Amino acid sequence: MIAKKKTRRLQNWLLPTADLFRYVLLAAGGFLVLLLGIHMSFQYVLQALFNNVGVTWDNIASQISGQPDGRQVTHFVGGILMAIGGYSVWRGTRGFFRRLGSVAATPGKNALVSGYLKRQQLARGPRIVAIGGGTGLSTLLRGLKQYSSNITAIVTVTDDGGSSGRLTQEMGIIPPGDLRNCLVALADAEKRMTDLFQYRFSAGTGALSGHSIGNLLLAGFVEQAGGDFDEALQLASEVLAIRGRVIPSTTDNVTLRALMEDGSTLEGETTIVESHLKIQRIYLNPAHPRPHESAIEAIREADLICIGPGSVYTSIVPNLLVPGIAEAILESDALKAYICNVMTQAGESDKLTAAEHVVALQANVPNRVFDYVLINTATPHIDLVEKYQASNQELVIPDADRIKQMGYRPVPGNFMSESDYVRHDPMRIAARLIDLLKKI
């Protein structure tokens, strides 16, 4: 952890000009090599510089090569150095002006400088892994992308309802819905493009009814890529110019299986949630899907690992049940935080307090995968509370003392955003997580 902290400090010190500085060094180094090559090839023109010391490149070349006349060797080496030096000067100068030009079209005063510095700051931000699914994860990503572009969103792929479920059944692809939401959350594309990705056809439009355009585009990219979902995500990422990357926890087709409070076993996310029975344990079917290699790699290299917010049993736990994911988190030296939900979810986390959310995770995941628990302590307006109570939802009680007794570190605060719904405020959560990271 100390070594990581020192590395981050060095990166912050170099932050404003590090990328430009690389090109400046390349051009300067190339210029010196070019001068050396010119001198070696034209030493007799510049011989006056060496008259006092009695040394020539021919003497040196003769001694190294063992030949009485080192002039040919000198000219050959000099020519190579001139070529290398000239090429380095060209690459360095070209790279310098290209990097500046990449933000030249950004609107606003001093856009060239401010836009460039912002991109460099994000490129040197902490390496963040966010794990979850649904609207909770996409909400978090909107805040985190303001601090770093080194973000990896690891997304659950067990959704079997709506547009995602239909595409899974018809095309055999993994459900694209949660992946689409995360892509849009990390997007830097124009609002028209992100709105297009999120647009959903209304009922009565035939075969397209209920489908999201983004889901259809991802399905089209999969077909264009010959069935390679990773390549499809890369294509979508380029279209949306996202900050970071979005990957599934597994590319295998998996479904959820749950043991309910009455001893029955249900299969399928939609069936489980709509049963309104309390969930005891959750499983994957098949039980051992292949983990995405990039997910494991990202976890091992992370500075910060965020788990949630989102549905405990259908968005968070499924990722942690994929073999290798929880184990990689356990072995990681990153700061690990669970962002607890603001409101309970009918049919999944009815009446659960913040500590009971943690207990539910512990009961399904064998390894301890986080140390900090972010809990909301703010209270929404009474009208919103009554609106949620009508849907059998209520504010999650922030029982910080119980969380502390369980061996975790509660992080209380106002992490709530109020509009027509009560949700997490992405900027407040992200700011608190980054603040925690800076203090370790």
SULDAZI-V843505 format. One record per residue. PHI is phi in whole degrees, -180 to 180 (999 if undefined). D_FIRST is the distance of its C-alpha to the first C-alpha in Angstrom with 2 decimals. Layout:
PHI	D_FIRST
PHI	D_FIRST
This chain:
999	0.00
-64	3.82
-62	5.45
-63	5.07
-65	6.19
-64	8.73
-63	9.84
-63	10.58
-63	12.45
-64	14.39
-63	15.30
-66	16.52
-67	18.54
-87	20.18
-48	20.55
-64	24.30
-127	25.76
-58	23.32
-70	25.36
-65	28.66
-60	27.55
-61	27.06
-71	30.68
-63	31.93
-63	30.50
-62	32.06
-67	35.40
-66	35.39
-63	34.55
-63	37.21
-65	39.69
-66	39.25
-65	39.72
-61	42.73
-62	44.26
-63	43.78
-64	45.49
-62	48.32
-66	48.92
-65	49.03
-80	51.51
-123	53.59
-65	53.34
-74	57.10
-70	57.14
-105	54.45
-58	55.75
-59	56.45
-68	52.80
-113	52.96
-59	56.49
-73	55.52
-102	53.16
69	55.22
-117	52.36
-128	52.49
-64	50.30
-62	53.25
-60	53.15
-64	49.48
-64	50.03
-65	53.09
-68	51.28
-72	48.37
-83	50.66
79	53.46
-101	56.02
-63	58.61
-118	58.07
-92	54.47
-64	55.49
-65	54.91
-63	51.44
-60	50.63
-64	51.85
-65	49.99
-64	46.59
-60	47.30
-63	48.07
-63	44.82
-63	42.81
-64	44.78
-65	44.03
-64	40.27
-62	40.19
-63	42.32
-64	40.27
-65	36.99
-61	38.67
-64	39.90
-66	36.59
-64	34.68
-66	37.39
-64	37.77
-64	34.06
-60	33.88
-75	36.82
-67	35.88
-64	32.51
-67	34.44
-69	37.14
-66	34.88
-114	34.66
-65	38.14
-86	39.63
-68	37.39
-73	39.76
106	39.57
-68	39.65
54	37.40
-64	36.12
-60	35.54
-77	33.00
-65	31.44
-65	31.26
-64	29.68
-64	27.02
-64	26.24
-64	25.82
-68	23.55
-63	21.38
-67	21.16
-66	20.57
-108	17.46
-74	16.19
-64	13.07
-84	13.45
-115	14.96
-116	16.64
-118	19.49
-119	21.47
164	25.00
-179	28.46
65	31.48
-73	31.68
-61	28.61
-66	26.14
-64	28.16
-62	28.21
-60	24.44
-62	24.24
-62	26.72
-83	24.37
-63	21.12
-69	23.03
-79	23.63
-116	20.01
-163	19.16
-107	21.16
-93	18.29
-112	19.19
-121	20.13
-95	22.48
-102	23.12
-116	26.57
-71	28.84
-132	32.17
-114	34.46
-67	36.59
-121	40.22
-113	42.08
60	43.62
-61	43.30
-61	40.29
-63	42.17
-66	45.29
-67	43.58
-64	41.87
-69	45.27
-81	47.20
-115	44.89
75	42.63
-91	39.44
-72	36.38
-60	36.70
-91	35.87
-59	35.97
-66	32.39
-64	31.19
-62	33.73
-58	32.57
-72	28.97
-60	30.32
-66	32.42
-63	29.64
-93	27.56
-71	30.74
-111	31.59
-72	35.17
-63	38.16
-59	38.89
-60	42.01
-70	40.06
-67	37.61
-63	40.61
-63	42.36
-61	39.54
-91	39.68
-65	43.49
-120	45.09
-66	48.73
-78	50.87
-63	52.99
89	56.23
-104	54.97
70	55.77
-64	53.25
-85	50.70
-53	50.96
84	47.59
-80	45.62
-89	42.86
-61	43.31
-61	39.61
-62	39.95
-66	43.03
-65	41.42
-62	38.50
-62	41.16
-66	43.04
-64	40.03
-61	39.54
-66	43.20
-64	43.02
-88	40.07
69	42.06
91	40.17
-85	36.65
-69	34.71
-62	31.61
-67	33.90
-62	35.54
-65	32.29
-65	31.63
-62	35.15
-65	34.73
-63	31.44
-69	33.35
-62	36.23
-91	34.09
50	31.74
-78	28.70
-94	25.28
110	23.04
-148	24.41
-123	25.91
-137	26.14
-77	27.69
-67	25.90
-152	28.87
-99	31.89
-79	34.12
-77	36.66
-128	35.70
-126	37.28
-94	36.37
-130	38.20
-129	38.17
-93	39.61
-95	41.30
-64	42.29
-90	45.86
90	44.83
-78	45.57
-119	43.40
-118	43.11
-127	41.84
101	40.75
-57	38.56
-62	41.59
-62	43.64
-65	40.95
-69	40.33
-79	44.06
-73	45.03
63	43.96
-93	43.32
-73	40.21
-85	37.66
-95	36.68
-141	34.64
-124	33.80
-137	33.88
-103	33.82
-130	36.94
-69	36.54
-74	33.94
-128	31.93
-71	31.63
-76	29.66
-72	26.19
-72	25.68
-59	23.75
-67	22.17
-67	20.90
-62	19.11
-63	17.68
-64	16.53
-63	14.76
-65	12.89
-98	11.79
-74	11.22
-95	8.92
-141	11.46
-120	14.01
-110	17.24
-116	19.97
87	23.38
-75	25.46
152	28.47
-62	30.91
-58	29.28
-86	31.49
-110	32.38
-116	29.41
-98	26.20
-56	27.06
-55	28.72
-64	25.56
-77	23.77
-87	26.85
-67	26.66
-52	25.75
98	22.23
-70	20.78
-63	19.85
-64	18.75
-65	16.33
-64	14.87
-58	14.68
-80	12.76
-73	10.23
-90	6.57
-70	7.84
-73	9.40
-119	12.81
-133	15.97
-105	19.65
-100	22.16
-75	25.33
-64	28.71
-84	30.95
-119	34.17
-73	35.19
-119	36.54
-61	40.05
83	40.41
-139	36.74
-132	35.12
-55	38.27
63	37.85
-76	34.24
-80	32.27
-61	28.56
-64	27.88
-72	30.31
-62	28.46
-65	25.44
-61	27.92
-61	29.39
-66	26.10
-60	25.43
-68	29.00
-108	28.62
-119	25.13
-68	24.55
-101	20.74
-77	18.69
-110	17.15
-156	15.87
-115	14.93
-106	16.36
-130	19.99
-84	21.47
-126	25.14
-81	27.94
-113	30.12
-82	32.60
-117	36.08
-73	37.96
-61	41.57
-57	44.11
-63	45.80
-70	42.69
-60	42.11
-65	45.71
-63	45.35
-73	42.47
-61	44.31
-65	47.19
-105	44.89
61	43.69
-122	40.30
-146	38.91
-67	36.02
-70	33.08
-72	33.10
-85	29.77
-79	29.85
-63	26.58
-63	27.66
-67	28.14
-61	24.74
-65	23.25
-65	25.53
-80	24.21
98	20.72
-103	19.18
-107	18.25
-71	21.01
-124	20.65
-79	24.32
169	25.87
-86	28.55
-111	27.27
-104	30.82
-125	33.11
-113	36.87
-144	39.50
-81	41.74
-130	38.82
-103	35.99
-137	32.68
-72	29.15
-88	28.85
-61	26.43
-72	25.63
-67	25.00
-64	22.61
-61	20.67
-62	20.60
-69	19.28
-65	16.46
-65	15.42
-64	15.86
-61	13.55
-64	10.79
-68	11.59
-86	11.52
-85	8.07
